[in-house]
Amino acid sequence: MATPILPLPVIPPGLSDAATRRALVPFVGAGVSRLAGCPSWVQFADRALDSLVTQGILSPAQRSQLSGLSPRIKLSVAQFTAAEKGVKVKFREILQKANWSADSDGRRIYSTISALGERFVTTNYDEWLDVVLPPFDSEVEGTATTYTTQELTRRTILHAPTDLTADKFRESDCVVHLHGIIGDPAGMVMTTSDYVGRYANDRHRDDEENQVLTFLENLFQNKTVLFLGYGLEELEILEYIIMKARASGRQNEASHYMVQGFFSFETELCNAMQTYFLKECGVELIPYLRDENDWRQLIFVLEHFARGLPMNDKLVAQELFEMKDLLRG
C-alpha cells in the first residue's frame, strides 16, 4: 500500500544530521521565487518573447508560432532576435517587481529559507536570496514599518564561474547564482549555447579547469543539498545540473533531498518520481500535500523544517568531514 502524502512531511534523519553539522545547503529554484511574485520558468520565457512583440520586433503571428517551443529555446530565440535587431530584453522588469521586497509571502518564505542554512545556491536570477531577511512575524505583518533592500544586510554574491571556489563558498551568508544575476544580463545562462558553455563535458580545456563542474562536484560530495521550488516544468534544468555533477567525478557520498508537492490523487506519480530521483539522481524526494494550499503549502513545509531541524554549532565536525574527503582524493 502506498504511503500517504502528508501536508507537513516527516523530516528525514539525514536532513537533521546535515543541519546539525551546518552542512545543509538550500538549492533554490523558480517555484520559490514564484511564491514571492516572480514568474515561473515558463512565464519568464513567454514574457521575454512578449517584450519583443511590445517593442515591435516580433509580430503577433511570429509570436504564436513560437508558443509550442520549450522555455530554453524560447529564451534563445528572444536573445538572438534582440541582438540581431539591436534591442534589449528588459529582464529586470520581467523577473522582478520594482517593490519586490514588499511581497509578504516572499519575505515569509525567504526568511524561513535563511533559517535553514548559511550558504545557498540558486538557478534563479532575482535578488531575493541576496539579502538577509529578518524573521517573519505574521502577527505584525501589515502594521510593521516597511524596509528597503538598502537597509538589509547583503550576502556575498557569487555568480561568475571564476567566483565558484571552495574558499569563497565557505564564507557565511553566501549565495551562488549558478546561472547569473539580473544585474549582469550578459552573464545570465539562458540559451542552449549558454548551457553548453557553462556545463562543458570536458572539465579541462587547454589546461583550464571548468570551475562550475568542480564547484558542483565538491558541493554534492561535501554538503547535503536540499532542492526547493523545482516543479515538473523545471526538472529539465535540475536533471541537467545533477547529472553533470555526478558525471564529473566520484559518486555522491552525501545524501541529497528535493521537496516536491503533489495532490492526493497523484500518489502513483509521487511514487514513480521518488523511485526515479533516487535511482537516477541520488536524490530522495520529500513529498508534501497540495490539496489545501496548492504550491503555497511549501511555505508551511519550510516553516515546519525550520522549527524541527537542529541548528547546533558543529562546524568542526563538518570541517573534519571535508578534510577526510580531501585526503581520500
N, C-alpha and C positions, 0 to 999 in steps of 0.2 A: 504494500500500500504506500502511495506517495506521501511524503512528508508535507503537511500543510504549510502554506506560506503565511508568515506572521507579519502583522503591521510593524512590529519592532523586533527584528531578528535577534537571536541569541548571539552574543559576541564570541567568536571563535577564540580558543585559548592562545593560538599563535598570534592573534592580533593584540591580546592583552600582554603577552610576553614582549612583543615589539614595542608597545607603548611604555612598558616598564624600563626597557633599555634605551629609550629615546631613539629607537631605530625605525619608527613608523614615519613614512613619507606619503602624505596625501598627493595623489596624481589626479589633477582636476580637469574635467572635460566640459564640453559645451552645455551639457544638461544642467550643471550647477549655475553657470552664468545665465542660462535661460530663465532660471528661477529669480535671478536678480535683474531681469528686464532686458537682457541681451538676446540677440537672435540665435536660433539653433544653427547648426552647420548648414542644413538645407536652406533655411531662411537667409543666411548670410550670402550664400551663392546666388540665390534668386534676387536679392536686393542689389548685389553688385551688378547684375545684368540690368535690373530695373533702372539703376542710376545712369546707365548709358542710354537707355531709352529716354529718360528725362532730359539728358543733355543733347538729344537728337543724333546720337552716334549709331544707335540701333533703331530700326523701325519696329513697331509692334508685331509685324509679321515675322521678322527675323527673330525677335524675342520668343515668339510662340514656338518656332521650330527648335529652339534650344531647350524647351521645357523638360523633355524626357531624359536629358543627359544627367550624369552623376554630378554631385556638387563640385568635385575636384575638377572635372572637365569644364563645368560652367565657369569656375573661377579662372581657369586657364584661358578660356575664350575671352572673358572680361578683361584680363590683364593684357593679352595680346592685342585685342581690339583697341583698348585705351591707349596703349603705347603707339600703335600704328597711327591713330588719329591725333596724337599729341595732347591727350587729356588725361585726367587723373580720376580714378575711382575714389570716392570720398569714404574711405574705410572707417575713419573715426566716427563720422555721422551714422554710418550703417551699424557699427558694432556697439556703440556706447552712447547712451543719452547724455546730454550736456550736464544734467544734475544727477548723474548715475549714483553718487554716494548717498542720495536721499531715499533710495528704494529700501523700504523696511525689510522685505524678505531677503534682499541682498545683504543688508547689514547682519541680519539674523543668521543666515547660513554661512557667510564668510567669517563672522566672528566665531562661530562654532568650529569651523574647519581650523581656524587659528589655534584653537584649544587642543587639536589633535596632534600637532607636531611643531617642529621648529624650522623645518625645511620643506619646501613644496615644489612640485613640478606640475606644469600645465601645458596643454596644447592650445590653450586659449590665447588670444591676442589682447584682451581687455585688461584693465588696471585693477580689478577687484583684489587680486592677491598681492598687489604691490604695496599695500598699506596694512598696518596692523590695526584692526578694528577693535574698539573696546567691547567688553561683553554686552550682549543684547539683553535689555530688560523690557519685556513686553508690557509690564505694568506702567512704565513711564513713557513708553513709545507714544509719540504724538504730542506729548507735552514737553519733552526734553528739548533743549536748545539744539538746533541742527549744527553740524560741523562741516567744514570744508576739508578737502583732501590735504590742503597745506597744513592743517592743524594736526594731522595724524603722523605717526612715526612711519617712515618709509622703509620697506625691506630692501636688502641688497638684491638688485635685479640682474640676472644673468640671462642674456638672450643671444649673443653671438657665439658661434661654435668655439671660438678661441677662449670664451669665458668658462667653458664647461670643464673645469678641473676639479679634482678631488679636494684640493686645498680650499678653493673658493666655496665649494658646496658644504664644507664643514662649518662655515660661518652660521651663527644662529640668525633667525629671521631672514632667510634667504629664499628666493623664488627663481626657479629656472623656467623661462618661457621657451619651450623646446622649438616652437615654430615662429618665434619672433614676437614683436610688440607693435601696437598701432602707432607708437611714436617713431617707428622706423619702418615705413611701408616697404622700402626696398629689401629689407631683411625678412619679410613675412613669407613663410613657406606655404604656398597655396597651389601652384601649378604642378603638373606632373614632373616637369624638369626640376622644379624646386625639391620635390621629394626624392628624386633620383640622386640629386647632388648632396642632399643632407644625409641620406642613408645609403651612400655608395657601398656596394658589396665588398670591394677591396678596402680593407682597413688601412693599407699602406700604399699610397700613390706617390711615386717619386720620393720615397722615404719620408713622406708627410703623413702623420697619423690622422685618421678620421676621429677627431675628438668627440664627436657626437656618439659614435658607437662605443668608444671607450667609456664615456660617461654612463651610457645606458647599461653596459656590461657591469661596471662597478656598482651602479645603483641596484640592479637586480640581484647581484651576488651578496652585497653587504647590508642592504636595507630591506625592510618589509614594505612593499608598495601597496597602497590602498587606492584603487581606481574608483573615482566618483564622477557621476554625471556623464557616463558613456551609454547612451541608448543604442538601439539597434541600428539607427541611421549613422552613428559614429563608429561602428565596430570596424569598418574598413581601415580607418586611421589607427585604431587601437591595436588591431591584429598586426598591422604593418610594423608598429613600434615594437611590440612584444617579440614577434618573430625575428626581427633584426637583432634585438638584444640577445636572444637565445642562440642565434646562429653565429654571432660574432665571437663567442668564447666558450667557456665551460658551462655546464648545466647549472641552472639556478640552485643555490644552496639555501636560500631563504624562501619562506612561503609568501605568497602574494594573494591579494584578495580584490574582488570587484563587487561593489554594491549595485544591485540592479532591481528595478521594480517590475512587478507582474500583477495582473489581475487574477482573481481566484480561479477563473476558468482557463488560465494559461499554465496550469500545473505541468502538463506534459511538455510544453515548450520550455518551462523553467528547468525541468529535469534534463532535457536534451542539452540546454545551454550549459548547465552545470557540468555535465559529462564532457562536452566539447572543450570548454575553457580549462578544465583540469587536465585533460589528456593532451590537448594540442598546445596549450599556452602555459601550463603550470600555474594557473590562477584559480583560486577557489571562489566560486560565486556565492555571494551573500544576498539572497533574495528578500525583498520586502513586499508587502501587500499594498496595491494602489487603489483598492476598492473605495476607500473613504475620501482620500485627498488627492488622488492621481499622483503626478510626479512631485507635487508639493510635500508628499509624505516623506521625501528624502530629508527635509528639514528636521522632522521629528526623529527620524532614524539617527541622524548625525548628533542631535542633542542627546539621544539615548546613549550613543557611543561615548560622547564627551563625559557624561555622568558615570558611565560604567567602566571606562578604561583607566587603569592605574597610570599615574604620571610621576612615579618616583624617580629620583635622580640617580640613574645608573649609567652615567656617561663612561665611567671607567670600564665597566663590563663591555660596553659596545666597542670602545677603542681596542680592548684586548681581542675581541671577536674579529675586528678588521685587521689587526696586526697578524693574527694567526693565518688569516686568508692570504695576506701578502707573502708570508713565509712559505705557504704551500705553493704559491705561484713561482 
